[in-house]
Amino acid sequence: MLDFDMNAYLRLKPSDMIIVCISTLLIVWFAKHFFWDKVLGFLDARQAAIQEDIDAGAKDRREGEAFKLQYEQKLSDVKGEAHEMIETAKATANREKRDILAEARKEADDMKEKSRKEIEREKVAAREEMKDAIVTVAFEAAKQIVNKELDEETHKQYVDEFIEHAGEEPWQA
């Protein structure tokens, strides 16, 4: 078998190890004495920057949620306003519909009343014409019958009186 010497292979001597340990301790002490505060300051600054980023992110998230709530509220308000506008438009349309129908009914009633009055006027005019015609015929007939026994004025008075009393009874059509 082979004879293997670890110390010869690694070339480690206890004195070298002691020197390396002492030099390492000196480097650590030197670094701690001169650079440790700077390293800790850098780490603290880095930690503060990270915490600041985390806080800014949380703040932005809260602001985003607030904007979202405002947006949802405005959207809800707009929906409510739109619904209100639609209801107002419906109410206005119904009111205008009722007004138009009432106006049309009023105009129709006015036209009926006007037509009825016109018919009444025509009836009265026809009666008057008929009375005049009857008076004329009666006067002529009476004139021929009496052959001038009565004067014209008295005769006309009798006929007018007869027609006045005849006019009080309704005419049969």
C-alpha positions as CSV (number, residue, x, y, z in Angstrom):
1,M,0.0,0.0,0.0
2,L,0.8,3.5,-0.4
3,D,2.0,5.4,2.4
4,F,0.2,8.7,2.5
5,D,1.2,11.7,4.7
6,M,-1.5,14.3,5.0
7,N,0.8,16.9,6.5
8,A,3.2,16.6,3.5
9,Y,0.3,16.7,1.1
10,L,-1.4,19.8,2.6
11,R,1.8,21.2,3.9
12,L,0.1,22.4,7.0
13,K,2.1,23.4,9.9
14,P,0.7,24.4,13.2
15,S,2.7,27.6,13.2
16,D,1.2,28.6,9.8
17,M,-2.3,27.9,11.2
18,I,-1.7,30.1,14.2
19,I,-0.3,32.9,12.0
20,V,-3.4,32.6,9.7
21,C,-5.8,32.7,12.6
22,I,-4.0,35.7,14.1
23,S,-4.0,37.6,10.8
24,T,-7.7,36.7,10.3
25,L,-8.5,38.1,13.7
26,L,-6.5,41.2,13.0
27,I,-8.3,41.7,9.7
28,V,-11.7,41.2,11.4
29,W,-10.7,43.6,14.2
30,F,-9.4,46.1,11.7
31,A,-12.6,45.8,9.6
32,K,-14.8,46.1,12.7
33,H,-12.9,49.0,14.0
34,F,-12.8,51.0,10.8
35,F,-15.5,49.6,8.5
36,W,-18.2,47.9,10.7
37,D,-20.1,51.1,11.3
38,K,-20.1,51.9,7.6
39,V,-21.2,48.3,6.8
40,L,-24.0,48.5,9.5
41,G,-24.9,52.0,8.2
42,F,-25.1,50.7,4.7
43,L,-27.2,47.7,5.8
44,D,-29.4,50.0,7.9
45,A,-29.8,52.4,4.9
46,R,-30.6,49.5,2.7
47,Q,-33.1,48.2,5.2
48,A,-34.7,51.7,5.5
49,A,-34.9,51.9,1.7
50,I,-36.6,48.6,1.5
51,Q,-39.0,49.5,4.3
52,E,-39.6,52.8,2.6
53,D,-40.4,50.9,-0.7
54,I,-42.7,48.6,1.2
55,D,-44.5,51.5,2.9
56,A,-44.8,53.4,-0.4
57,G,-46.3,50.3,-2.0
58,A,-48.7,49.9,0.9
59,K,-49.6,53.6,0.6
60,D,-50.1,53.3,-3.1
61,R,-52.3,50.2,-2.6
62,R,-54.4,52.1,-0.1
63,E,-54.7,55.1,-2.5
64,G,-55.6,52.7,-5.3
65,E,-58.3,51.2,-3.1
66,A,-59.5,54.7,-2.2
67,F,-59.7,55.6,-5.9
68,K,-61.4,52.3,-6.6
69,L,-64.0,53.1,-3.9
70,Q,-64.4,56.6,-5.3
71,Y,-64.8,55.2,-8.8
72,E,-67.4,52.7,-7.6
73,Q,-69.2,55.4,-5.7
74,K,-69.2,57.7,-8.8
75,L,-70.3,54.8,-11.0
76,S,-73.1,54.1,-8.5
77,D,-74.1,57.8,-8.5
78,V,-74.1,57.9,-12.3
79,K,-76.3,54.8,-12.4
80,G,-78.6,56.4,-9.9
81,E,-78.7,59.7,-11.9
82,A,-79.3,57.8,-15.1
83,H,-82.2,55.9,-13.5
84,E,-83.5,59.2,-12.0
85,M,-83.3,60.9,-15.5
86,I,-85.1,58.0,-17.1
87,E,-87.8,58.1,-14.5
88,T,-88.1,61.9,-14.9
89,A,-88.3,61.5,-18.6
90,K,-91.0,58.8,-18.2
91,A,-93.0,61.1,-15.9
92,T,-92.6,64.0,-18.2
93,A,-93.7,61.9,-21.2
94,N,-96.8,60.7,-19.3
95,R,-97.6,64.2,-18.2
96,E,-97.3,65.5,-21.8
97,K,-99.4,62.5,-23.0
98,R,-102.1,63.4,-20.5
99,D,-102.0,67.0,-21.5
100,I,-102.2,66.2,-25.2
101,L,-105.1,63.9,-24.7
102,A,-106.9,66.4,-22.5
103,E,-106.3,69.1,-25.1
104,A,-107.6,66.8,-27.8
105,R,-110.7,65.9,-25.8
106,K,-111.3,69.6,-25.0
107,E,-111.0,70.5,-28.7
108,A,-113.3,67.6,-29.6
109,D,-115.8,68.7,-27.0
110,D,-115.5,72.3,-28.2
111,M,-116.1,71.2,-31.8
112,K,-119.1,69.2,-30.7
113,E,-120.5,72.1,-28.7
114,K,-119.9,74.5,-31.7
115,S,-121.6,72.0,-34.0
116,R,-124.5,71.7,-31.6
117,K,-124.9,75.4,-31.3
118,E,-124.7,75.8,-35.1
119,I,-127.4,73.1,-35.5
120,E,-129.5,75.0,-32.9
121,R,-129.0,78.3,-34.8
122,E,-130.0,76.5,-38.0
123,K,-133.1,75.1,-36.4
124,V,-134.0,78.6,-35.0
125,A,-133.4,80.1,-38.4
126,A,-135.5,77.4,-40.1
127,R,-138.3,78.0,-37.6
128,E,-138.2,81.7,-38.3
129,E,-138.2,81.1,-42.0
130,M,-141.1,78.7,-41.6
131,K,-143.0,81.2,-39.4
132,D,-142.4,83.9,-42.0
133,A,-143.5,81.6,-44.8
134,I,-146.6,80.6,-42.8
135,V,-147.4,84.2,-42.0
136,T,-147.1,85.2,-45.6
137,V,-149.3,82.2,-46.8
138,A,-151.8,82.8,-44.0
139,F,-151.9,86.5,-44.7
140,E,-152.5,85.9,-48.4
141,A,-155.1,83.3,-47.7
142,A,-156.8,85.5,-45.2
143,K,-156.6,88.4,-47.6
144,Q,-158.4,86.4,-50.2
145,I,-161.0,85.0,-47.8
146,V,-161.9,88.3,-46.1
147,N,-161.6,90.2,-49.3
148,K,-160.5,93.3,-47.6
149,E,-163.2,93.3,-44.9
150,L,-160.4,93.8,-42.3
151,D,-157.6,96.2,-42.7
152,E,-154.2,94.8,-43.3
153,E,-152.7,95.7,-40.0
154,T,-155.3,94.0,-37.9
155,H,-155.2,90.9,-40.0
156,K,-151.4,90.7,-39.7
157,Q,-151.8,91.1,-35.9
158,Y,-154.2,88.1,-35.8
159,V,-151.9,85.9,-37.9
160,D,-148.8,86.9,-35.8
161,E,-150.6,86.0,-32.6
162,F,-151.7,82.7,-34.1
163,I,-148.1,81.9,-35.1
164,E,-146.7,82.9,-31.8
165,H,-149.0,80.5,-30.0
166,A,-148.3,77.8,-32.6
167,G,-144.5,78.2,-32.1
168,E,-144.8,77.3,-28.5
169,E,-145.6,73.7,-29.3
170,P,-142.7,71.6,-30.5
171,W,-142.4,70.9,-34.2
172,Q,-142.7,67.3,-35.3
173,A,-140.2,66.2,-37.8
